[in-house]
Amino acid sequence: MTAALLGLAVVVGLAAQAPAQEAPRVMSLNVCTDQLVLALADPGRIVSLSVLSDEPDYSYLHGDARVYPKNAGVAEEVFVARPDVVVTGTYSLHNTTQLLRHLGMRVEEFGYTQTLDTIAADIRRMGAILGEQAGAEAMASAFERDLADLTVAAGAPRPTAVIFGQNGVATGAGTLADSVLAAAGFRNLAAERGFSGMTPYPLELLITDRPDVVLLSARIDEAPALADQVTRHPAIAASGAVAATGVVPRGSWSCGGPFTLEAVRALRALRDEILSRTGASG
């Protein structure tokens, strides 16, 4: 063996004997990053999750989250916990993240998911942050493959829908829910009317537009609320629309993640059922 090959063999041997680098200890301050952490991280490396992580209406993985400590997103508790990395959203806790960076802590921020198209990239990025690249790549690739299988072709029949929630608020363009509706084969009438984000949608407009489906959110709690009255208005039933309550699994489209496929899957099944009633196909 030449000296060069002998040297290479020694280096390779030392590398093989060296222990694998330990994954970073992670603290999540946001319900959406909570779920990516839960999906990808070694459980023993999770320092804590946000207080919303075990709330079913906001977190699809609420059951998994219950065993972990919770944080309120306060800089002092993060500093005391001393995680290797903090993950959070770009749209809240700005004072906390600025202070943590000033203190020299590593903070990684994720934007709010507004389309299905960015979810795979977020999975891969979180995997890289957590040292779980292989698992993240497998998860992201499976997400892309399953989404392609579920997505309705552009020219196929599309029933109309309105997502109608408390206080008569609808979900328009530029939202994850709008992207999910499109993938599942629906036309979002709120988006087509030029509404974006979460916006008031007059009951009169809902009646005149006559959507095929009105998607009503399941109630967050059992306490009576004036905000729910409009969603039970008899005019919705009189319009002839299918009033679908709780069709989308709780928490599945509050944030973007591999679980968002469950929202697409549920709405795709509803769309296919509606078309079968009318004799349409596609």
Summary of the structure (lengths in Angstrom):
residues: 282
radius of gyration: 23.0
end to end distance: 66.2
largest distance: 87.1
contacts: 871
relative contact order: 0.13
helix: 48%
strand: 15%
